[in-house]
Amino acid sequence: MKAIYFDKNIPKALVTLAIKRIWPGVIWTPIAPTGVEEIPDPELPGPRWLRVRNRQCGICATDLTLFFLDADPRVAPAALPGINRIYLGHEAVGEVAEIGPGVERFKVGDRVVIEARPGGSPNCYTQELDTPCEYCARGDTRLCENGSLGEGPVGVGSGWADSYTAHESEVWPVPDDLTDDQASLIEPMAVAAHAVLRRRPEAGEKALVIGSGIIGLLTLQALKALSPESHVTSVVRYSHQGEAAKRLGADEVISDGGDIYAKAALITKAKYYQSMLNRGMVLGGFDVVYDCVGNKYTLRDALRLSRAGGTAVIVGISLNQMKFDTSPIWFQEVDLIGSKTFGMEELDGRRLHTFDLVIEMLQKGVLNEAELITHRFPFAEYHKAITTAMDKGTGAIKVTLTF
């Protein structure tokens, strides 16, 4: 097995960060806590475990955050004990190559996608606890209260590897009528759909999507599928993102290179008040704003561009402590809510997992992968693939590793 990993080695991370200021290429050297390792295929550690051979895997911004050490050890999740080595890559579709005697959901040859990063996102089921916490019991394993107990074995490898071992509860079956490209986008599509369902716009409401990387574009697509009578505006940075947003049905596309506050005010018929000291304030903005970037600047804008009583949804994440203006939460009673990946959804009288919802929508054609995977590289060229994914000037939307 050949796998790309991140070690939670604080001394190494601090040294790498210090050197990175003057030599960014240190990330690619043995000094860094990230690396590539050839390791023997591990034995299956239990009867309910399986081995998967990867077919392809997307490169996700959260993996790039770890790879390039763009994370602060002072953020809240860093206080939790966890796995010392995190194998990167989770937007993977692969084929079951071996199963333990207790595996019930899969057989050799089945295609699967990763639902929980093998070894990196433990929950009550992966740890085979007798009594699941309330979140796991209802299917929201991402919110597990026992995830840091450290009970039982953990998987080796993940999506940025030629194979991995996983507990059978960590992978999801792929229907035969979905292509590998569609399957590899189930996970990020689920992230987008879950975000929309955290605050689903009603007919006639105006929504704003900040950020038009893959998650922003998929959030736009999910909005047009789940709330077709809402009006959706996308904020883009690059021309190829604007073209994609128009193709996916955005009602308005605005560039964050200009004055998005003035443009937002025109779209929502709001009042825009300029200021010499800051970006100003909009009164009467969007009903709901989805921040698919999640840094201090976009969170500031998400709150200021929401109408009184509106909602800002944090979809993208920054694993850094941030200082931004929270006054609209008080001044305009804006609700700021988080959206962590996916889980169980309540939709039109049905209760189902986000993965099942996305698979249904792909099969019906209301979600599609058309032209979203812009670059493909064989796993041996991972360096070039990661560099391309980081540089949006290449026209990259989704970069995929193939095996």
C-alpha positions, 0 to 999 in steps of 0.5 A, a space after each residue: 500500500 502506498 499512502 499520503 498521510 499527515 502526522 499530528 506531530 506538534 514539534 515537526 509542525 512548528 518547525 515546518 511552519 517556521 521554515 515555510 515562511 521563507 521556503 514554502 517547498 519545505 512541505 514536500 520534504 521529510 521535515 514536514 509532518 506530511 509524507 508518502 509511505 509505502 507500507 505492507 498491506 495490513 491484515 483485517 483487524 476484525 471480522 467486520 472489517 474490509 479492504 478496498 482498492 481505490 479507483 479514483 479520489 477527488 482532492 478536497 480543500 480540507 485535505 489540502 488544509 492539513 497537507 499544507 499545515 493551514 490549521 491552528 492547534 488552538 482550535 477547539 477540535 484540536 483539544 480532543 484526543 484522536 488518531 496520531 496519523 491521518 491518512 488523507 483523501 475521502 472523496 474516493 470510489 473503490 472496489 471491495 477486495 477482501 471482507 472479514 467473516 462478520 461483514 454483512 453489507 458487502 461482498 468482494 467486487 462491490 463498489 463503495 464510497 467513503 462515508 467516514 474517513 477510515 480511522 480518522 472519524 471514529 464513532 460508536 459503530 466503528 468502535 462497536 460500542 454496545 450502546 450508541 450515543 444519541 447522535 449515532 443512534 439517530 444516524 448523525 454519526 458525524 456528531 458522535 459523542 464517543 468519537 475520541 474514546 479510542 476503542 478498538 482498531 482503526 483503518 489504514 490508508 484512505 482515498 489518497 492511497 491505492 487501498 485502505 482498510 475500513 470498518 464496514 460502517 465506514 463505507 457506502 454502497 454505490 448503485 450499478 447505474 452510477 459512474 465512477 465520476 458520479 460516485 466520487 462526487 457523492 460525498 461533496 454533493 452530500 455536504 452541499 445538500 446538507 448545507 441547503 437543508 440546514 436552512 432550505 429557502 422557501 419559494 421566492 426567497 433570495 439566497 447567496 452562495 459565497 465561494 464558487 469552488 467545488 462546494 460552492 458550485 455544488 451548493 448552487 446545484 443543490 439549491 436549484 434542485 431542492 428549492 427550485 423557486 428560490 432566487 440564487 446569486 453566486 459570488 465567484 472569483 475566477 471566470 471559469 467559476 462564473 461560467 460554471 455557475 451560469 451553467 448550473 443555473 445561477 440567477 445572478 453571478 457577481 465577482 468578488 473583485 468588485 463591490 459585492 455589497 452594492 451589487 447585492 443591494 441591487 439584487 435584493 432591493 436593499 439599502 447599502 450604506 457605505 463607510 470610510 472605515 469598513 465595507 459598509 452595511 446592507 439593510 434588507 439583504 438576502 434571506 439566507 447566505 451560504 458561506 462556502 469559504 469560511 474565513 474571517 472575510 467571508 463570514 463578515 460578508 455573510 453576516 452583513 449581506 443577510 437581511 434582518 432575521 435572515 440566516 448565514 450558514 457556515 459551509 466552508 471551514 477554516 481550522 484557524 482562530 478568527 477575528 470578525 465582526 459579529 455585530 449583525 447577529 445582534 443588530 439584525 438578529 441574523 442566525 449564524 448556523 453551522 453545517 458539518 458535512 452530512 447526516 440524517 435529513 428530514 425532507 418532504 415527510 421523509 427521513 433519509 441519509 444525505 448519501 441516499 438523497 444524493 444518489 436518488 438525485 443523481 439517478 433522477 438527473 437533478 444533480 450531475 457531475 458534468 464538467 465539474 471534474 476538470 483535471 485527472 492525474 494518475 496517483 504517481 503524479 500526486 505532486 502535480 495534482 495537488 499543485 493544480 488543485 491549489 492554483 485556481 488559475 489553472 481552471 481547476 474545479 475538481 482535481 481527481 487522482 486515478 488508480 
